[in-house]
């Protein structure tokens, strides 16, 4: 993000001091000065990063984040797996 200060620690005598915002070193993840987390995968549906601890589906087309899987219909999931629903027909006896 633009405008975000990543170098929030002042060097004094070769030591790093605490962050002025969160009081921690390194910054707490919720601190506005904390660096953005680095994704370990990218969702093939939405393009957003999948972070450590996030759940995802390693589908035949690639990794899909939990949010995108939740938004998919059963038919879409079957299609990704190379399957489809079959229409029922009356069987002759």
Secondary structure as UniProt FT lines:
FT   TURN            2..3
FT   STRAND          11..12
FT   TURN            13..14
FT   STRAND          15..16
FT   TURN            20..22
FT   TURN            29..30
FT   TURN            32..33
FT   STRAND          41..42
FT   TURN            44..46
FT   STRAND          49..50
FT   TURN            52..53
FT   STRAND          56..59
FT   TURN            60..61
FT   STRAND          62..65
FT   HELIX           66..71
FT   HELIX           74..80
FT   TURN            81..82
//
